[in-house]
Amino acid sequence: QVQLVESGGGLVQAGGSLRLSCAASRSMFSINYMGWYRQAPGKQRELVAIITSGGYTNYADSVKGRFTISRDNAKNTVYLQMNSLKPEDTAVYYCAAPNSWGQGTQVTVSS
């Protein structure tokens, strides 16, 4: 298990950008994958993006071309760069690794 701490959420206008960070409590070299999920009010938690230890990435169709996931193994940190944000991106964003979840960070996009 690994402890995950997210940061970088906030309020932004539609069309704006935010970068989320997820700091892991230990080296990520042995972690097969890390991902970002989100949960909007009244909706189920959904996968946003995932990155494997080998650098393979995958995205939800709704964010393809706007969001980019990356990892810095030297800093034990995973990032989610979010551009061209839309009001429907409003949600609590969670960082995840096998058997581990962060506490979540709120992202609110105003129209």
C-alpha positions in Angstrom: 0.0 0.0 0.0 1.1 3.6 -0.6 -0.1 6.9 0.8 -1.3 9.4 -1.8 -1.8 13.1 -1.3 -3.4 15.2 -4.0 -3.1 19.0 -4.5 -3.8 21.6 -7.1 -7.5 21.7 -7.2 -9.5 24.9 -7.2 -12.0 27.1 -9.0 -11.4 28.0 -12.6 -13.4 29.5 -15.5 -14.4 27.4 -18.5 -11.5 27.3 -20.9 -8.9 27.6 -18.2 -6.3 25.1 -17.0 -5.3 23.4 -13.8 -2.6 21.0 -12.9 -3.2 18.4 -10.2 -0.4 16.7 -8.4 -0.3 13.4 -6.5 2.6 12.7 -4.1 3.2 9.1 -3.2 4.7 8.2 0.2 7.3 5.8 -1.4 9.1 5.1 -4.6 6.8 4.5 -7.6 9.1 2.3 -9.4 7.4 -0.8 -8.2 3.8 0.5 -8.6 2.4 -1.0 -11.8 0.0 1.9 -12.5 -1.3 5.1 -11.1 -4.4 6.9 -12.2 -6.8 9.8 -11.7 -10.5 9.3 -11.1 -13.3 11.8 -10.5 -16.7 11.8 -9.0 -19.3 14.5 -9.6 -22.3 15.0 -7.3 -24.8 12.2 -7.8 -22.6 10.3 -10.2 -20.4 7.3 -9.9 -16.7 7.6 -9.7 -15.1 7.3 -13.1 -11.6 6.8 -14.5 -10.1 9.9 -16.0 -6.6 8.8 -17.0 -4.1 6.1 -16.1 -0.4 5.7 -16.5 1.6 2.5 -16.2 5.1 2.0 -14.9 6.3 1.7 -18.5 4.7 5.0 -19.4 1.6 3.7 -21.2 -1.3 6.1 -20.9 -5.0 5.8 -21.4 -7.8 8.4 -21.1 -11.5 8.6 -20.8 -13.1 9.7 -24.2 -14.4 12.8 -22.5 -11.0 14.2 -21.7 -8.9 13.0 -24.6 -7.0 15.8 -26.2 -7.5 18.1 -23.2 -5.9 16.2 -20.2 -2.4 14.8 -19.9 -1.2 12.4 -17.3 2.5 12.1 -16.5 4.7 10.8 -13.8 8.0 11.9 -12.3 9.5 8.9 -10.6 12.4 10.9 -9.1 9.8 13.0 -7.2 7.3 10.1 -6.6 4.7 12.3 -8.1 2.0 11.9 -10.7 0.4 14.9 -12.5 -2.8 15.6 -14.4 -2.6 18.6 -16.6 -6.1 19.7 -17.5 -6.6 22.2 -20.3 -9.7 23.6 -21.9 -11.7 22.8 -18.8 -15.5 22.6 -19.1 -18.2 22.9 -16.4 -18.9 19.2 -16.8 -15.3 18.5 -15.5 -16.4 19.7 -12.1 -15.8 16.9 -9.6 -13.7 15.7 -6.8 -10.6 14.2 -8.4 -8.9 11.2 -6.7 -5.4 9.8 -7.2 -5.2 6.0 -7.2 -2.7 3.2 -7.1 -3.4 -0.5 -6.5 -5.2 -0.8 -3.2 -4.7 2.9 -2.4 -6.7 6.1 -2.8 -5.9 9.7 -2.1 -8.3 11.9 -0.1 -9.5 13.8 -3.2 -9.2 17.4 -4.4 -12.1 19.5 -5.6 -12.1 21.0 -9.1 -14.8 23.5 -9.9 -15.2 24.9 -13.4 -17.5 27.9 -13.7 -19.3 28.8 -17.0 
